[in-house]
């Protein structure tokens, strides 16, 4: 069968691991099985340091050459070169961290947003290619984050104002369960950056499968539908492991059921 999958690209948070949590042993083993058969890319708004400590450290180093890591939605790309992880590409957001932080403060005032009283760590984070505001702080427990704004009612007015006052080329969207990400890149950009790293392998967009938990309008994985890659939506970590096993057992079936274009398919 033509156009079988040569590269599988995953979202990270709530697809492979809970937000800002270490990759579990079962998921690591599933990825090891997958990496022995094809290349794997991981793309997320997460910064490299968290990728390194919570994800990469759990993957067998012998398989690192088959990985492409794309932090901040592809604003950065890391590859395993000369027995170490190296930054091989970085794109600029075009504004400084203080400029974006000031825009957030204007948006908070304009919509009457009151910052949570209890927070865990800094709320703003400069990821070089992305600025992230986490209302509950960068180290907030996952359970607290999930409860804070499940329907986006708190973040949506802030995002709407930011889109009016910041340059139109910037991507401004809800990230995770309590964050707002401002970057020059969305995951369609990031996926293409991952594929560029594997040009020498002859991989094209129609030989790529993306798996994420937010492939719906407004979700931070939805930009993948602007590409020609195939995609499958996951309902969570256990479902992701099922999808990986399904792909390994029945690649043709996974290709047939995967979405392309504006629609979404699930297994």
C-alpha positions as a Markdown table, in Angstrom:
| # | Residue | x | y | z |
|---|---|---|---|---|
| 1 | Unk | 0.0 | 0.0 | 0.0 |
| 2 | Unk | 1.4 | 3.4 | -1.0 |
| 3 | Unk | 1.8 | 6.3 | 1.5 |
| 4 | Unk | 2.3 | 4.2 | 4.5 |
| 5 | Unk | 3.3 | 6.0 | 7.6 |
| 6 | Unk | 7.1 | 6.8 | 7.9 |
| 7 | Unk | 6.8 | 9.5 | 10.6 |
| 8 | Unk | 4.4 | 9.7 | 13.6 |
| 9 | Unk | 4.2 | 13.1 | 15.3 |
| 10 | Unk | 2.6 | 13.5 | 18.7 |
| 11 | Unk | 1.3 | 16.3 | 20.8 |
| 12 | Unk | 2.8 | 16.0 | 24.3 |
| 13 | Unk | 0.5 | 17.2 | 27.1 |
| 14 | Unk | -2.5 | 14.9 | 27.7 |
| 15 | Unk | -1.5 | 12.8 | 24.7 |
| 16 | Unk | 1.7 | 11.2 | 25.9 |
| 17 | Unk | 1.9 | 12.5 | 29.4 |
| 18 | Unk | -0.1 | 14.5 | 31.9 |
| 19 | Unk | 0.7 | 18.3 | 31.7 |
| 20 | Unk | 4.2 | 18.9 | 32.8 |
| 21 | Unk | 4.5 | 15.4 | 34.1 |
| 22 | Unk | 7.1 | 12.7 | 33.4 |
| 23 | Unk | 6.5 | 10.1 | 30.6 |
| 24 | Unk | 5.2 | 6.9 | 32.2 |
| 25 | Unk | 7.0 | 3.6 | 31.8 |
| 26 | Unk | 4.1 | 2.0 | 29.8 |
| 27 | Unk | 4.0 | 5.0 | 27.3 |
| 28 | Unk | 7.8 | 4.9 | 27.0 |
| 29 | Unk | 7.7 | 1.2 | 26.1 |
| 30 | Unk | 5.0 | 1.9 | 23.5 |
| 31 | Unk | 7.1 | 4.6 | 22.0 |
| 32 | Unk | 10.2 | 2.4 | 22.0 |
| 33 | Unk | 8.2 | -0.2 | 19.9 |
| 34 | Unk | 7.1 | 2.5 | 17.5 |
| 35 | Unk | 10.6 | 4.0 | 17.2 |
| 36 | Unk | 12.0 | 0.7 | 16.1 |
| 37 | Unk | 9.7 | 0.8 | 13.1 |
| 38 | Unk | 9.7 | 4.5 | 12.0 |
| 39 | Unk | 10.7 | 8.1 | 13.0 |
| 40 | Unk | 8.8 | 9.9 | 15.7 |
| 41 | Unk | 8.4 | 13.7 | 16.2 |
| 42 | Unk | 7.0 | 15.4 | 19.4 |
| 43 | Unk | 5.6 | 18.9 | 19.1 |
| 44 | Unk | 4.3 | 21.0 | 21.9 |
| 45 | Unk | 4.2 | 24.5 | 23.4 |
| 46 | Unk | 6.4 | 23.0 | 26.1 |
| 47 | Unk | 9.9 | 24.5 | 26.5 |
| 48 | Unk | 13.0 | 22.3 | 25.8 |
| 49 | Unk | 14.1 | 22.0 | 29.4 |
| 50 | Unk | 10.8 | 20.2 | 30.3 |
| 51 | Unk | 11.1 | 18.0 | 27.2 |
| 52 | Unk | 14.6 | 17.0 | 28.2 |
| 53 | Unk | 13.8 | 16.2 | 31.8 |
| 54 | Unk | 10.3 | 14.7 | 31.5 |
| 55 | Unk | 10.3 | 13.1 | 28.1 |
| 56 | Unk | 13.7 | 12.6 | 26.5 |
| 57 | Unk | 15.3 | 11.2 | 29.6 |
| 58 | Unk | 12.7 | 8.3 | 29.5 |
| 59 | Unk | 13.6 | 7.3 | 26.0 |
| 60 | Unk | 16.4 | 4.7 | 25.2 |
| 61 | Unk | 19.4 | 6.7 | 24.0 |
| 62 | Unk | 19.9 | 4.2 | 21.2 |
| 63 | Unk | 16.7 | 5.4 | 19.7 |
| 64 | Unk | 17.4 | 9.2 | 20.1 |
| 65 | Unk | 18.6 | 9.5 | 16.4 |
| 66 | Unk | 15.0 | 8.6 | 15.3 |
| 67 | Unk | 13.5 | 11.4 | 17.3 |
| 68 | Unk | 12.7 | 15.0 | 16.3 |
| 69 | Unk | 11.8 | 17.2 | 19.2 |
| 70 | Unk | 9.9 | 20.5 | 18.4 |
| 71 | Unk | 9.4 | 22.7 | 21.5 |
| 72 | Unk | 7.3 | 25.9 | 21.5 |
| 73 | Unk | 5.2 | 24.5 | 18.6 |
| 74 | Unk | 8.2 | 24.2 | 16.3 |
| 75 | Unk | 9.8 | 27.5 | 17.1 |
| 76 | Unk | 12.7 | 25.4 | 18.1 |
| 77 | Unk | 13.9 | 22.0 | 16.8 |
| 78 | Unk | 16.3 | 19.6 | 18.6 |
| 79 | Unk | 18.1 | 16.6 | 17.1 |
| 80 | Unk | 20.5 | 14.1 | 18.5 |
| 81 | Unk | 23.9 | 14.9 | 17.0 |
| 82 | Unk | 27.4 | 13.8 | 18.0 |
| 83 | Unk | 26.0 | 12.0 | 21.1 |
| 84 | Unk | 24.1 | 15.0 | 22.4 |
| 85 | Unk | 20.9 | 17.0 | 21.9 |
| 86 | Unk | 21.5 | 20.1 | 19.8 |
| 87 | Unk | 19.3 | 23.0 | 18.8 |
| 88 | Unk | 19.3 | 22.8 | 15.0 |
| 89 | Unk | 16.7 | 25.5 | 14.2 |
| 90 | Unk | 15.2 | 28.4 | 16.1 |
| 91 | Unk | 12.7 | 31.0 | 14.8 |
| 92 | Unk | 12.1 | 34.5 | 16.3 |
| 93 | Unk | 8.8 | 35.6 | 17.6 |
| 94 | Unk | 9.5 | 39.3 | 16.6 |
| 95 | Unk | 8.6 | 40.9 | 19.9 |
| 96 | Unk | 10.4 | 41.1 | 23.2 |
| 97 | Unk | 9.2 | 39.4 | 26.4 |
| 98 | Unk | 8.4 | 42.7 | 28.2 |
| 99 | Unk | 6.3 | 43.9 | 25.2 |
| 100 | Unk | 4.2 | 40.8 | 25.2 |
| 101 | Unk | 3.8 | 40.9 | 29.0 |
| 102 | Unk | 2.7 | 44.5 | 28.8 |
| 103 | Unk | 0.0 | 43.5 | 26.3 |
| 104 | Unk | -1.3 | 40.9 | 28.7 |
| 105 | Unk | -1.6 | 43.5 | 31.4 |
| 106 | Unk | -3.6 | 45.7 | 29.1 |
| 107 | Unk | -5.8 | 42.8 | 28.2 |
| 108 | Unk | -6.4 | 41.9 | 31.9 |
| 109 | Unk | -7.4 | 45.5 | 32.7 |
| 110 | Unk | -9.7 | 45.8 | 29.6 |
| 111 | Unk | -11.7 | 42.7 | 30.5 |
| 112 | Unk | -11.6 | 43.0 | 34.2 |
| 113 | Unk | -9.7 | 39.8 | 34.7 |
| 114 | Unk | -8.5 | 39.2 | 38.3 |
| 115 | Unk | -5.5 | 37.0 | 38.7 |
| 116 | Unk | -5.9 | 33.9 | 40.9 |
| 117 | Unk | -5.0 | 34.5 | 44.5 |
| 118 | Unk | -3.2 | 31.2 | 44.9 |
| 119 | Unk | -0.5 | 30.3 | 42.3 |
| 120 | Unk | 2.3 | 27.8 | 42.0 |
| 121 | Unk | 5.5 | 29.4 | 40.5 |
| 122 | Unk | 5.8 | 32.2 | 37.9 |
| 123 | Unk | 2.8 | 33.0 | 35.7 |
| 124 | Unk | 4.8 | 34.3 | 32.8 |
| 125 | Unk | 7.5 | 32.3 | 31.0 |
| 126 | Unk | 9.8 | 33.5 | 28.2 |
| 127 | Unk | 10.4 | 30.5 | 25.9 |
| 128 | Unk | 12.3 | 32.6 | 23.4 |
| 129 | Unk | 10.1 | 31.5 | 20.5 |
| 130 | Unk | 6.9 | 31.7 | 22.6 |
| 131 | Unk | 5.6 | 33.5 | 25.7 |
| 132 | Unk | 3.3 | 31.6 | 27.9 |
| 133 | Unk | 1.0 | 32.9 | 30.6 |
| 134 | Unk | -0.1 | 30.3 | 33.1 |
| 135 | Unk | -2.8 | 31.7 | 35.3 |
| 136 | Unk | -2.1 | 29.3 | 38.2 |
| 137 | Unk | 1.6 | 29.3 | 37.7 |
| 138 | Unk | 4.1 | 27.1 | 35.9 |
| 139 | Unk | 4.2 | 24.4 | 38.6 |
| 140 | Unk | 0.4 | 24.2 | 39.3 |
| 141 | Unk | -1.0 | 20.7 | 40.0 |
| 142 | Unk | -2.7 | 19.1 | 37.1 |
| 143 | Unk | -5.9 | 18.7 | 39.1 |
| 144 | Unk | -6.1 | 22.4 | 39.9 |
| 145 | Unk | -5.4 | 23.4 | 36.2 |
| 146 | Unk | -8.2 | 21.1 | 34.9 |
| 147 | Unk | -10.7 | 22.7 | 37.3 |
| 148 | Unk | -9.8 | 26.3 | 36.7 |
| 149 | Unk | -11.1 | 27.1 | 33.2 |
| 150 | Unk | -12.5 | 23.9 | 31.5 |
| 151 | Unk | -14.8 | 25.9 | 29.1 |
| 152 | Unk | -12.3 | 28.7 | 28.3 |
| 153 | Unk | -14.7 | 31.3 | 29.7 |
| 154 | Unk | -11.9 | 33.0 | 31.7 |
| 155 | Unk | -9.3 | 32.9 | 28.9 |
| 156 | Unk | -11.4 | 33.6 | 25.9 |
| 157 | Unk | -12.0 | 37.4 | 26.6 |
| 158 | Unk | -8.2 | 37.9 | 27.2 |
| 159 | Unk | -7.4 | 36.1 | 24.0 |
| 160 | Unk | -9.8 | 38.2 | 22.0 |
| 161 | Unk | -8.3 | 41.4 | 23.3 |
| 162 | Unk | -4.7 | 40.2 | 22.8 |
| 163 | Unk | -5.6 | 39.5 | 19.1 |
| 164 | Unk | -6.7 | 43.1 | 18.7 |
| 165 | Unk | -3.6 | 44.7 | 20.3 |
| 166 | Unk | -0.8 | 42.4 | 19.2 |
| 167 | Unk | 0.4 | 42.0 | 15.6 |
| 168 | Unk | -1.8 | 39.9 | 13.4 |
| 169 | Unk | 0.9 | 37.5 | 12.4 |
| 170 | Unk | 1.1 | 36.1 | 16.0 |
| 171 | Unk | -0.6 | 33.0 | 17.1 |
| 172 | Unk | -2.6 | 33.6 | 20.3 |
| 173 | Unk | -4.5 | 30.7 | 21.7 |
| 174 | Unk | -5.4 | 28.7 | 24.8 |
| 175 | Unk | -2.6 | 26.2 | 25.6 |
| 176 | Unk | -3.1 | 23.3 | 28.0 |
| 177 | Unk | -5.8 | 23.8 | 30.7 |
| 178 | Unk | -4.8 | 27.2 | 32.3 |
| 179 | Unk | -2.4 | 28.8 | 29.8 |
| 180 | Unk | -2.4 | 31.3 | 27.0 |
| 181 | Unk | 0.4 | 31.0 | 24.4 |
| 182 | Unk | 1.7 | 33.8 | 22.2 |
| 183 | Unk | 4.0 | 32.8 | 19.4 |
| 184 | Unk | 4.7 | 33.2 | 15.7 |
| 185 | Unk | 4.0 | 29.6 | 15.1 |
| 186 | Unk | 1.3 | 27.0 | 15.2 |
| 187 | Unk | 1.5 | 23.3 | 14.8 |
| 188 | Unk | 1.2 | 23.3 | 11.1 |
| 189 | Unk | 4.4 | 25.3 | 11.0 |
| 190 | Unk | 6.0 | 23.0 | 13.6 |
| 191 | Unk | 5.1 | 19.8 | 11.7 |
| 192 | Unk | 6.7 | 21.2 | 8.5 |
| 193 | Unk | 9.8 | 22.0 | 10.5 |
| 194 | Unk | 9.9 | 18.4 | 11.7 |
| 195 | Unk | 9.5 | 17.1 | 8.2 |
| 196 | Unk | 12.3 | 19.3 | 7.0 |
| 197 | Unk | 14.6 | 17.6 | 9.4 |
| 198 | Unk | 13.9 | 14.3 | 7.6 |
| 199 | Unk | 14.1 | 15.4 | 4.0 |
| 200 | Unk | 17.1 | 13.1 | 3.5 |
| 201 | Unk | 14.7 | 10.2 | 4.4 |
| 202 | Unk | 12.4 | 11.2 | 1.5 |
| 203 | Unk | 9.4 | 11.7 | 3.9 |
| 204 | Unk | 6.5 | 13.7 | 2.5 |
| 205 | Unk | 3.4 | 15.1 | 4.3 |
| 206 | Unk | 1.2 | 12.3 | 3.1 |
| 207 | Unk | 3.5 | 9.8 | 4.9 |
| 208 | Unk | 3.0 | 11.5 | 8.3 |
| 209 | Unk | 0.5 | 10.7 | 11.0 |
| 210 | Unk | -0.3 | 13.2 | 13.8 |
| 211 | Unk | -1.8 | 12.1 | 17.1 |
| 212 | Unk | -3.2 | 14.8 | 19.5 |
| 213 | Unk | -6.0 | 15.5 | 22.0 |
| 214 | Unk | -7.2 | 18.9 | 20.6 |
| 215 | Unk | -7.9 | 18.4 | 16.9 |
| 216 | Unk | -11.0 | 20.5 | 16.9 |
| 217 | Unk | -11.8 | 24.1 | 16.0 |
| 218 | Unk | -10.0 | 26.3 | 18.5 |
| 219 | Unk | -7.9 | 23.5 | 19.8 |
| 220 | Unk | -4.1 | 23.9 | 19.8 |
| 221 | Unk | -3.7 | 20.8 | 17.6 |
| 222 | Unk | -6.3 | 21.9 | 15.0 |
| 223 | Unk | -3.7 | 23.7 | 12.8 |
| 224 | Unk | -2.5 | 20.3 | 11.6 |
| 225 | Unk | -5.6 | 20.2 | 9.5 |
| 226 | Unk | -4.0 | 22.9 | 7.3 |
| 227 | Unk | -1.4 | 20.4 | 6.2 |
| 228 | Unk | -1.6 | 17.2 | 4.2 |
| 229 | Unk | -0.6 | 15.0 | 7.1 |
| 230 | Unk | -3.1 | 12.4 | 8.4 |
| 231 | Unk | -4.3 | 12.7 | 12.0 |
| 232 | Unk | -6.0 | 10.8 | 14.7 |
| 233 | Unk | -7.6 | 12.3 | 17.8 |
| 234 | Unk | -6.8 | 10.7 | 21.2 |
| 235 | Unk | -9.1 | 10.7 | 24.3 |
| 236 | Unk | -6.2 | 10.5 | 26.7 |
| 237 | Unk | -3.0 | 8.6 | 27.6 |
| 238 | Unk | -4.6 | 5.1 | 27.6 |
| 239 | Unk | -6.2 | 5.8 | 24.2 |
| 240 | Unk | -2.9 | 7.0 | 22.8 |
| 241 | Unk | -1.3 | 3.7 | 23.8 |
| 242 | Unk | -4.1 | 1.8 | 22.0 |
| 243 | Unk | -3.6 | 3.9 | 18.9 |
| 244 | Unk | 0.1 | 3.2 | 18.9 |
| 245 | Unk | -0.6 | -0.6 | 19.1 |
| 246 | Unk | -3.3 | -0.3 | 16.5 |
| 247 | Unk | -0.8 | 1.4 | 14.1 |
| 248 | Unk | 1.8 | -1.3 | 14.8 |
| 249 | Unk | -0.7 | -4.1 | 14.3 |
| 250 | Unk | -2.7 | -2.7 | 11.4 |
| 251 | Unk | -1.0 | 0.2 | 9.6 |
| 252 | Unk | -3.3 | 0.1 | 6.6 |
| 253 | Unk | -6.3 | 0.3 | 8.9 |
| 254 | Unk | -4.8 | 3.3 | 10.8 |
| 255 | Unk | -4.2 | 5.0 | 7.5 |
| 256 | Unk | -7.7 | 4.3 | 6.3 |
| 257 | Unk | -9.3 | 5.7 | 9.5 |
| 258 | Unk | -7.1 | 8.8 | 9.9 |
| 259 | Unk | -8.5 | 12.2 | 9.1 |
| 260 | Unk | -7.3 | 14.6 | 6.3 |
| 261 | Unk | -8.5 | 18.1 | 5.7 |
| 262 | Unk | -11.2 | 19.8 | 7.7 |
| 263 | Unk | -12.8 | 16.6 | 9.2 |
| 264 | Unk | -11.7 | 14.6 | 12.2 |
| 265 | Unk | -11.7 | 10.9 | 12.5 |
| 266 | Unk | -11.2 | 8.8 | 15.7 |
| 267 | Unk | -10.5 | 5.1 | 16.3 |
